[in-house]
């Protein structure tokens, strides 16, 4: 049996009973020294699952301002381990991912790793399209998620599109984590409507904040510039479907590209709507 790595896995949840046990099973008992659940008032049996697996639960109630859930955890419950991995309940660690982390985690020159994720749509894994990557594994104390001041202008109590701002070199784990979100199109549309509202407000609030802009990755800089243009939807569609091979997924690839393009168009429209409202 392999010794657990010096990692704390923090799993933010709210009513994830349908997914949580599978997520925990995929982690296994010999990968990480510590697993912690960060709960936002679950009422569906998620806490019973945590109890049955002898996992510590921290209870979070957002007051509408900074910090949100992940930064709250880092600031108030600093992990005793060297590394922290933030994992959603619908993200299942693969054997290849765990093996690659073991082979790279001792690199003293790195403070974090970009992680790769599979994407599923209409029940099947997507072959093409923009890759899904997050900076979700990093050294404790190397930094925290970018600070965005909120004053009850969103309903999202957890960092969604904010990246950790780290001091040091960042590596890449190429093996994918399985992102198994099978909660249906209705859930997808509702979730992305919330994301679009937050994204639009974030751009409006930070447009003149040079401190926030400095923490953006080059991809974020391109994304936020394009979101101020009505061409963001068509640009995403062409890139995802043709340039990056979404066409290989046939009808699923086409509809996924259309849905994502409409999401970015929605963000643009919400920005414009908010600007018009302010003028009047």
C-alpha positions, -999 to 999 in steps of 0.1 A, spaced: 0 0 0 13 34 -10 18 61 17 -7 91 14 8 122 -2 12 154 19 -20 169 5 -53 181 19 -83 176 -5 -110 202 1 -144 195 -14 -168 224 -15 -204 212 -16 -241 221 -13 -265 192 -18 -242 169 -36 -254 135 -22 -258 121 -57 -222 126 -65 -202 128 -33 -198 91 -25 -184 84 -60 -160 113 -56 -147 100 -23 -144 65 -37 -123 78 -66 -99 95 -42 -93 63 -23 -77 58 11 -40 60 1 -38 92 -20 -41 122 4 -34 126 41 -66 147 47 -100 152 31 -123 180 43 -158 188 32 -167 226 29 -205 226 32 -229 255 25 -260 242 43 -267 208 26 -301 193 33 -300 162 10 -280 136 28 -245 149 19 -235 153 55 -246 118 63 -222 106 36 -194 126 50 -201 112 85 -202 76 72 -168 81 56 -154 97 88 -146 130 70 -144 163 88 -171 189 77 -166 227 79 -198 247 77 -197 279 57 -224 306 55 -216 334 31 -224 370 40 -223 383 5 -189 398 7 -152 387 4 -141 361 11 -160 333 -6 -158 296 3 -123 286 -9 -105 317 4 -125 315 36 -111 280 41 -75 290 33 -76 320 56 -94 304 86 -85 267 84 -50 267 69 -42 231 60 -14 214 80 -3 196 49 22 210 23 -3 210 -6 -40 216 -10 -62 203 -38 -97 218 -44 -120 192 -58 -157 195 -68 -181 167 -60 -186 159 -97 -148 156 -102 -135 121 -99 -97 114 -96 -84 89 -122 -57 64 -115 -35 81 -142 -40 115 -125 -30 102 -91 1 84 -105 12 116 -123 7 137 -92 29 113 -72 56 115 -99 57 154 -99 46 166 -65 82 166 -50 94 192 -75 107 219 -52 107 245 -80 69 244 -84 43 260 -62 12 247 -81 -1 227 -110 -27 234 -138 -50 204 -139 -69 190 -169 -105 177 -169 -126 156 -191 -159 171 -204 -192 153 -209 -222 165 -227 -255 146 -233 -241 116 -215 -208 111 -235 -173 124 -232 -164 151 -256 -134 145 -279 -128 180 -292 -133 216 -281 -115 239 -257 -97 220 -230 -110 225 -194 -81 234 -171 -80 248 -136 -52 258 -112 -66 237 -83 -35 221 -68 -10 243 -50 13 247 -20 -3 259 12 8 295 17 19 301 -19 -12 323 -25 -50 323 -26 -78 330 -50 -78 364 -65 -96 390 -44 -128 404 -59 -148 427 -37 -185 418 -37 -214 435 -19 -242 410 -24 -241 415 -62 -242 377 -68 -257 345 -53 -225 324 -58 -209 317 -25 -178 300 -40 -151 311 -63 -161 300 -98 -139 317 -124 -114 332 -101 -79 318 -104 -54 314 -75 -27 340 -76 5 322 -67 41 334 -61 63 309 -80 65 286 -110 35 265 -120 36 231 -136 10 210 -155 -6 177 -147 -16 163 -181 -36 133 -169 -73 142 -167 -97 143 -138 -131 130 -148 -156 158 -147 -188 137 -144 -216 163 -144 -247 145 -156 -274 167 -140 -291 176 -173 -296 205 -196 -319 224 -173 -293 224 -145 -267 235 -171 -288 264 -183 -297 276 -148 -261 273 -136 -247 292 -166 -273 320 -163 -260 326 -127 -224 324 -140 -232 349 -168 -247 374 -143 -216 371 -121 -192 374 -151 -209 405 -164 -209 422 -130 -172 412 -124 -161 429 -157 -181 460 -149 -168 463 -113 -131 456 -122 -128 474 -156 -108 502 -140 -91 482 -113 -54 478 -124 -46 457 -93 -71 430 -103 -61 431 -139 -25 424 -130 -35 390 -115 -53 379 -146 -37 351 -168 -32 359 -205 -62 337 -212 -84 358 -189 -71 390 -205 -82 378 -239 -115 365 -226 -125 397 -208 -115 418 -238 -137 397 -261 -166 397 -237 -169 435 -244 -175 426 -281 -207 412 -297 -184 389 -316 -175 368 -285 -202 342 -293 -192 336 -329 -155 336 -320 -160 310 -294 -182 288 -317 -157 289 -346 -128 282 -322 -145 254 -303 -162 236 -332 -138 240 -361 -103 251 -348 -102 228 -318 -121 198 -332 -156 200 -317 -168 188 -350 -154 154 -342 -183 150 -317 -209 153 -344 -243 166 -333 -233 167 -296 -202 189 -305 -224 212 -325 -250 217 -299 -224 221 -271 -206 247 -291 -239 266 -297 -248 265 -260 -214 278 -249 -214 305 -276 -249 316 -264 -235 317 -228 -208 342 -238 -232 362 -259 -255 363 -228 -226 377 -207 -221 404 -234 -258 413 -233 -259 415 -195 -229 439 -196 -246 461 -221 -279 460 -203 -262 470 -170 -244 499 -187 -277 511 -202 -295 509 -169 -267 530 -152 -271 557 -179 -308 560 -171 
